[in-house]
Amino acid sequence: MTWASPGLALIVAACVVPPLILLYFLKLRRREVSIPSTLLWMQSVQDLQANAPFQRLRMNLLLFLQLLALCLMLLALAQPQWAGVTTSSSRTVLLIDRSGSMTARDVEPTRLAEAKRQAVEYVKNIRTGGLFSRGGQAEQVMIISFAQEARVQCPFTSSQAELTEAIESIGPTHERTSLARALELARAYTINTDPETDKPIGPPATLIVFSDGQIRDLSDLVTRDTVLYRPIGDEAALGNVGIVEFGADRAPTNLSEIVVYARIANYRMTPALVDVLFSVGDQLVGSKRIEVPAAYQEDPRQDTGAEGPAESDDAEADAPIQPGGAALTLRPGMTGVEFPLVQARGVTIGVSLDLDDVLKADNQAFVVVPQAKRLRVGLVDAKSFFIPTAVEGVPFVEVVEMIPAPRFQEMMTTDRGQPDTYDMMIVDNVALPAQLPAGRYLIFSSYEGLDGFEASTEEKPDGAQVWDEQHPVSHWVNFNPLYVHSYHPMSVPTEAHVLVDGAFGPLLVEYVHGGAHCLILPFEFLKSNWMLDENMLKFVQNAVNYLGHSGQMVVSEPYEPGETVVARLPRDATDIAMRLVSQAEDEGGAGAGAGRKVLTPIDPAMTTYRAERAGLYALSFRQSDEEEEQTRYIAVNMGSDLESNVRPSPTLRIGTDETRTVRGEDGLQKKPLWPWLLLAALAVITVEWWVYSRRAFI
């Protein structure tokens, strides 16, 4: 509580209160009464004998009531004000940030909960209209929540119950933060223009942003509205460590393995020692302990010409850091970590950080390894039964189809490409066109027609001399025993990659040109010793796997929170449901009940869903001809550098303009209490008059 004019009230009190008391000292009212003797009225005798002023001031109800009324009027004259959260505008828009960084727990229980609490406190103190309401008009308030998208939680109203209910209904997300859409919504509801003059009608609304300031598009925004910023979060809280990137790829030296990689960011000013855990499904398969370098501060106005942390003193380390216009920018320390896994299909791979920090949502991430693609292989005029035998033994090969040479040549000239029914083709000594159509080919002794390839006129025997041991087709293959009895050595174009080289020329070449991906061997299979060598089987299997799965993603691309998930399901799919089965416990143990959270589709006809929270989702459905329920998994990872940086911004700069920051009672309007004090004084005066009128005088 504050006082607008306490000095004036004290001066008036000094001038009024003493005379009132003095009047009671001097007042002595008597009536002449005829009595036989003064012995019958001893009190009158005492009054005549007692002349001291304080003897005359006795307990008097009228004096007490008059002093009380005077004190109330003097307090009203001092103009006491109660700190409220009202604004000078008759319309106010509360913008509440519900992005990923607002799930941080540096304030209990989360930043979003604290923002909602402050918003509810604002609503409780809005002007509701009436005699003693400043301006006499009720304040209209709108609630907008925003993250990557914005939504109107409650249109303009002065109903405190409706506003409070709308605020409490705001749920957390792990999305990125964008203020642009929220400002567009606010303008659409607050700006009314005159169609004749095209000028705004009525006073503009006041916007109050409840956020931690981690907003990515601040520098791109322009606003003419009055914007107040309510910073949420503890600036002294310890920084965050999180996963900002997670994925997987095939091991370059072993097709049967995949390498899981993660990038860890440290926003603390000290190095962080972190245990990184890897899991397949529900099983923990490995862990690594890494040290992530400390974050550092960078001045964007100075070009150091080098990456990495710059030297800074302790004063700079404590300087405020804020996105969207701060003098200093916080750059996280980064470390990458890899973990090899035996390639599996139809499983989920997860990575998590074993540490306790303020933000849980970025401490885990998932990728989904889809079911293996069943390959369809076409054999073109295979002259040896060893090749079909080797291909049929390759895992994931579903169909091996024999293609006659005339049909193949017709496909090359008429169809201009291998049909979609084949994932790759094996060509055994069949003439090729100058340019192969798009496709994947394993070619034996059929290279003479290709552009850039030339064959020697002289036949020579040859054997493998050197080979690329790191290439996927060389895995577990020993080319040293390979011996070719007779072949025409070839010269290859410069863009070709020689995988196995002999004494007289290449014996295995990889050639990619115009959409055609080829592995070319310049000799006939039957003119080599590979017919009786197990290395031949290994090579054919590696080549089919390498070419057949070429271009296929090792893992399904994970989504980001806020993206629309499109479920591509069979046409006869029924009982479709998508639920969140694994997530971080970031708000009141929300992760414990994740398995019961079922998403409502955006468009039931399209089976599209909006995944607002990071985690692993299960999409279940049934087909009409199958009784068993099928399940597909979808990964949604936070992976946002800005959201992982949970250090709150003390100020908010929109474009080139810095907004007004308000904390607690600072900068907010005061609610005057003097009307209520005058009302109380009037009530006391009324009581005093009633007592005076009923008093009996003798």
N, C-alpha and C positions, 0 to 999 in steps of 0.2 A: 504494500500500500504506500502511496506517495501523497504529498500535500502540495497543492498548487500555490496557496498564499497563506502559509502559517503565520508569517509576521503580522499581517493585517489582523488576523484573528486574535493574536496576543495583545495588540494595541487596543482593539475594541474591548477585549475582556478587562484590561487594566482600567479602562474608562467607565465601564458599566457595572461590573461586579461589586467593587467597593461601595459605590453609592447605594446599591440595592441593600446591602447588609447594613449600611449606616442608617438608612431609613428605618429599619427594624429596631436599631438601637434607640433611636430618638422617639419612636412612636410610643405614646402613653395615652391611651383612650380611657376616660373615666366618665361616669354619669353621676349626677348628684342624686343621692338616695337618702331619704329620712329614715333613721333607725334609732331605736331606744338607746343603744350603747354600742361602742366600737368593739367591745369584747366579743360581740357576736360575729364580727367580720375581721378576724385576725390578719387575713391576707392583705386587706386594704391598709391596715396599720403597717405591715411589712413593706408594702409598696411606698408608703409615705416615708419610711425610715431608710430604705435602700435606694441610694442614688447612683451606684456604680453601673456603668454601661453594660458590662457583661452579665450583671445580675438580671438585666432586662431581657437578654437574648436567651429564651428558653426553647424547648422543643416545639417547632411550629410546622405543621404540614404544608401550609400555604407557602412558607418560605422555601421549603424543600422542593416543591413542585415548580416554583418560579425559577429557582436556581437551576433545576434540571432542564427546563425549557430554554433558559438562557444559554446553558452549556451546549445544548444541541444546535442552537442557532449559531453560536460561535464556531462549532466544528464545521457546520455547513459553510460558514464564511471562509474557513481555511481550505475549502474545496478538496476534500480527500478523494483519491482516485484509486480504484482497484485495477490491478494489471489484468487486462483481458486480451483476447486475440481478435478483436474486431478490426475492420479496416474502414477507411473513409468512404469506400465505394459501397453502393447499395447492392452490388452483385460481385460475388467472389467465386473463383474456380480453384478447387483444390486438386493439384496434379500429384498423384502418388506413384512413385517409382516402385515397380515390382519385378525388376530385372534380376539377373543371377547374383550380382554383388549384394543385393539387398537381403539375401539369405544368410549373410555373414552374421556370426554370433558374438561380435565384440561388444554388443549391447544385448541384454537379456530380454526376451529369448532370441530375437533376431532384429535386424534393422527394419525389416518390413513391419514387424509387430510394433516397434517403437514409432515408426511413421504413422501407423494407423492410430496408435494411442494419442499422439499429438493432434492428429486430424480430428479425432473424436472430441478432444478437449476444446479444439477450436469451435466445433459445432455446438457444444454445450454453452458457449459464451456469445453466440451470435445474437444480434438484435432481433427481437421477436415482435417489435412494434408496440405501441401503447403510449400512454401519457408521458412516462419518464424515460422512454427510449430516445437516445440521441438521434435527432432528425425526425423522430416519430414514424419512420418507415422500417418495415421488417427487412432484414438482410436476406437476399436470395443467394443460395450456395449450390454449386454444381460439383460433382465428384467425377474425376477422370483418372483412370489407372493407365499406366503406360509401361511398356518394355520395348520389344521390337515393333509391336503394334499398340494402338491405343484404343480404349473403349470407354464409353460413357456409363459409369456405374449408376449415376442418378442425375437426372436433369435438374434445372433450377427449381429450388423449393426452399421454403423456410421451415419445413417440418424437421425438427431435430430427430425424431424417431426414424423417419425415412432416411435421412442422411447418415445416421449412425449405423443403421442396418446395411446400407450400401457400402460403407467403409469396412465393416466387419466381414463382408462377403468377398473382399479382395484376397485372392490367393497368390502364393508365390510362384514364380517361374524361374527358369534358368536361361532366359533369352538375353540377347544383347539389348543395350539401351539406346533408344532413339526418341528424342524429344520433338522431332519435326511433326509427326502425326498427331501428337497430343496438342501442340499449338494450333494445328489446323482445325482440330475438333473444337478447341476452345474458341477460336475466332468465328467458326461457323455458328456457334450458339450465342455469342456475345455481341457481334457486330451487326446492327441493323442500319441499313443505309436508306436515305431518301431517294426514291427513284428519279426525282426531278433534278436534284442537285448532286446526287451520288456522294453525299457526305454522311458520316455516321450520325445516327439519331440517339441521343441520350449519352450519359457519361460512360466511359469505358469500364470494363470489369478489371478487377485486380486478380492476378494469378499468383498462387502460392505453390511453390514446387517443394515437395517433401522427397529428398533424394540424398544419396551420398556423393553426387557430383560426377560419377563415372559414366559420362554420357558421350558417345562417340561423335555425334554430329553437331556439337555446339558451335564450332567455328563456321559452319555453313548456314547458320540460322540468322534471321533478322526479325526482330519483334519491336513493335511500338507500344505494346501493352506494359502496364505496371507489373513487374515481376518481383516477387519476394522469394528468397531462397531459405529454406529451413534445412540446414545440413544435418544429416543423420549418420551416426557412427562415432566411434572413439578414435580420435586422431592419434592417441598415444598407444593404441593397440599394436601388438606384434604383427608384422606383415604375414603374407600368405605364401604358401608353396602349392603349386598346382600343375596338372597335366594340361599343356596347351596344344599338343599334337599327339596323335596315336594312329598307327597303321601297321600294315604288314605287306611283305612282298616275298616272292620266291627267292630262295637262296641261289646266288649266281652259280654256285658249284654243285648244287644238289637239288634237283627238281622235287625230290621227295621231302624237302624241308622248306619251311617258311621262316623268315626272320621278322620278328615282332619288334617294332621300334617305337619309342616314346620320347617326347621332348618335355623336359621338366623346367618350369620357370620358378625362380625364387625372388620374391618381392621384399624380402627382409634385407636389412642393412648389414647382416652378418651371414656367413656361409651356413648352409643347412645340410645336415647329414640325414639322408632319407633312405629308408628301406623300400625298394620297389618290388612289388609282388606280382607274379604272372600266374594266370589261371586259365585252364581249359574247361569250360562248363563250370561245374562246382568244385573241381579239383585244383588245388594249388600245385603247380608244376615247377616252380622255381622262384628265386628271389635274388636281388642284387642290391648291395649297399653302395650308394653313390654320394658324392659331395657336390652340392650345387653352389656355384659362386654367389657371392652377395650381390644385391642390387646396387646400382650406382645412379647418380644424378647427372643429368646432361642439360646444358644450356643450349636450346635450339637456336639461339641467336649467335652462337659461336661455333664455327666449323673447325673442329680439332684436327680433321683430316685422318683420324684413326678411329677404329672401333674399339669398344671395350670401356671399362670404367676409367673416368678421369680422376686425377688426384683432387681431393677436396678436403677442406678442413672441417672441424667439428661444427662450426657455425653453419656452413653450407649444408651439412648433413641434416641439420634440424630445420632447414628452411622449408616453407610450405611447398608442397607439390600438388599440382592440380592439372587435370586435362583441360583442353580447350582454352588455352591462353595463359598458362602459367609460365613464370619465368624459368622454372626448372622442371624438367621432365624426368620421371622415374623410369629407368631402364632395368628390367629384371636380369639377374644372372641366369644363364641357360646351360643346360647339360642334356645331351642325348644318351639314351641307353638302348641296347639291342639285346634280344634274347632269341636264340634259335629253337624252333619247335619242329617236331616231326609233323609233316603235313597231314592234316586231318580234314575231313569234309563234313559239312553239316553240323559244325560245332560253333560255340561262341568263345572268343578269347578275350580275357579281361586283364587290365593292369590297374593296380591300386597303390596308393602311397600309405605306408603305415606310419602315420603321424597325426597329431592332434593340433589343428589350427582353426582359424575362425571361419573358414569356408570349406564345407565338405563336398560341395557339388563337383568341384574340379579335382578331387582326390581319386577318382576312378574314371575309367573309360572302357569302351567295349568295341570290338569289331566282330562281324559275323562271317564265318567261312561258309560259303554256300555249298550245296550238294555238288558232287563232282559232275562235270559235264560228260555225258555219254557220247563218245566219239563215233562218227560214221566215216569209215575209211574206204576209199575207192582204189582198187588195184588195177592198173592199166597194163594188160598184156603181160602179166607176170610169168616169166619163163621158168622160174624155179619154185618148187613147192616150199623151199626154205623161207621165202619171204612171207607167204601167207601164214605159215606156221608161227613165225616170229611175231607177226602183227596180232594174231589171235591171242597170243599170250600176254599182250599189253593190258594192264588194268584200265578199266573205264572205256575200253573199246566195245561198242555195242553191235555194230554191223560192219562186216568186211564184204564188200561187193566187188565182183570182177567186172571190169569194163573193157570191152574189146577195143583194139586200137582204132578202127574206123569211127566208132562212137566217140572216142576221146578227141580225135582230130576234128570231128564235127562240132563238138562242144567248144573247142578252141577257136573255131572260125565262125560258127553260126551263133551259138549261145553267148560267146565272148565272156567266158568265165565258168568256174566250176559251180555246179548247182548248189543251192543252199543245203541240199540233203547231204553233202559231203563236207567234213571238217578239214580233210586233207586228201591228197592223192599220191600214190606211189607209182612212178612211171619207170618201166623196165625196158630200155632200149627201144623207144618209140620216138619218131621224128617230132620235133617241137617247132612252133612258129617262132618268128624273130622276136616277138614280144609276147610273153605269157600274160594272160588276163589275171586279174586279181585272184589270189588264192594261195594255198600253201602246198608245196610240192617237195617230195623226196625223189630225186632223179638219179637213175643208174644209166650211165653211158648214153645219154641222149641230150648232149649239150651243143652239138655242132651248129644247129640252126639259130641259136640265141645270139642276139646282138652283143658284140664285144668278146665273144668266146671263139677261139680258133683252135683247131686240132692239128697236131703235127702229122706229117705224111708218113713218118716212120714209126713203126711199132717197137715198143721197148718193154722189158720187164722192169719192175720197180718195187720198192718197199717203203714203208713209213720211216721217215727219218726224225722229224720233229712234229709235235702237235700241241694244240692249245688245251692244256689240262684244266683250265678254268671254265671252259665253255660247258653248258649243260649237257650237250650230247657226248661229252668225254667222260662224264661221271661213271666211275667204276669200269671204264673201258681201257684196255691196254692195246694200243695200236702197234706196238712194236712187232708182234708176230705177223702183221698183215703183209702179205706178199701177192703181187699181181703178176701173173705169168706173161700177159701181153696186153698192151693198151696204147692208145695214141695220146701222148702227153699234150696237155692243153695250156693255152695262155688265157688269162682272165682279165676282165676290166679292172681298173684301179679301185673302184668302189667295192669290189668283192673282198670278202674276208677269208683268207686261207686258214683252215682249221687243222688240216693234216698235210704236210709237205713231204714229197719224196725226193729222190735223187734227180729226176728229170722233170718234175713238175708237181703241181698240187694234186693230191689224192682225195681231198674233201674241201669243198668251198661252200660258204654261206653267201647268198646273193639276194638282196632285197632291192626291187626296182618296180615302180609303177603299181604298187599294191600286190605284187607277186613276191612271196617269201619262199626261197628255194634252198635246199641242201642238195648239192650236186657232187656225185662221184663219177669220175671220167672212165671208169672201167666197168666191164660186164661182170655181174655177180658170179657167174659160173666160171670166169677166168681168174678167180682168186682162190686163196685157201680159206676164205671165211665160211665156206659151206660146212666145215667141220670144226669151227672155232666158236666157243661160247661168247667171245667178245662180239660176234656178229649179232647174237640175240640181244645183248645189252645195248649195242648201238642202235638197232632198229627200235627197241622200246624207248630209248631216250629221244630218238628223232621223232617218233610218233607223239610222245608226250609234249615235246618242245614245240613242234609245229601245230599239233592239234589244239593245244591250249593257248597258242599264241594269241595275244589280244584279250584273253579272258582275265578278268580281275580275280586276284587271289582272294580278296575279301570284298564283301558288299560295302559300297561307300556309305559311311555313317552319316546320319543327318545331324543338323544342329538344332537346338531347341528353338521352336517357333516356325520351323519349316513344315511344309505340308507333306505328309507321308501318303503316297499313292500306293494302295495295295493292288497289285496285279494278280488276280485270282482266276481260277477256272470259271467259266460262265455258269456252271451248275453249282457253284459254291453256296452253301447255306450256313446258318448259325455263325455268322462272322462276328468276331469280337477281338478287340485289341486292348490289351491291358499292360500296365507297367509292372514288371516283375522284379526289378532290381533298381534301387536308386539310393542316393546318399541320404542319411538322416540329418536333414538340415533345419527342420522346424518341428519341434515337439515330437521327434521320433517318427516323422512321416514315412521314413523308409520301411518301418516295420509292417505297415499296412499296405505297402505298394502293390502286393499281389492281388489285392481286392479292388484296386482302382481300375475301372473300365472306362475307356475313352468313348465319347460319343462322336460318331462320324460327322464331318462337315457336310457331306453329301452322301446319304445312304446309297443312292444309285451308283455313285462313283467309288464308294468305299475309300474315301480320303479322310485323313485324320490330321489334326494339328497337335504335335507333340511339344508341349510347353516346357516339360521338365526333362532333364538329362537322365539317362538310365537305359536299361535293356527292356524292350517291349516284346511281347509275344502276341502274334497274330494267329488266331485259331479259326478254323473253318471245317466244314464237312462237305464232301461231295456226294451227289445223289446215289452213286453206285458203290460207295464205301461207307461202312458204319463207323470206322475208327476216325477220331478227330485228328486233323493234321495241324501242325504248328510251324510257323516261320518266325524267326527272331529278327528284330530290327534294332540297331544300335543308334542311340541319340547321345552325342557327347557335347559337353559344354565348349571346350576348345577355344575360348575367347581370351586373348591377352588382356583386354581392357577389363572384362568382368573378373578375371583372376586378381587384378590389382585392386584390392579392397580398401586401400588407404583413402579415406574420405577427403573430398576437396573442401577446404574452408570457404571458398568463394565460388561463384558460378558466373562465367562469362559467356554471354550469348552473342556470337559474332564479335563485334568490337566493343560491346557495351557490357559492363559488369553490373550484375543485378545487386539488389539490396539484400544483404544477409541479415537474418534475424535469428537470435538465439534466446530462448526463454522469454523474458519480458522486454528484451532490447528491441527498440524500434517499433514496437506494437502500440496500437491505440489503447488509451486508458478508459475504463468505464467509470463515470462520475457517480459518487455516492451522495453528493449534497442534496439532491431532490428527496432522497429517502430520509435524510436527517431533518430536513424542514418538515416533512410529513410527520415524523416522530415528535418534533417540537410542537406542531399544531395539535397533536393528540394530547400532549401533556398540558398545554394551555386549556384545552377543553375540559380535562379532568380538574384542573385548578379552579376554573370558573364554577364547575358543578359543586366542588367542596365549599367554595366561598358562598355560593347562593344558599346552601343548606346549613351554613353555620349559624348557631343561635348565640346571640349576644345578650348579656345580662346587664 
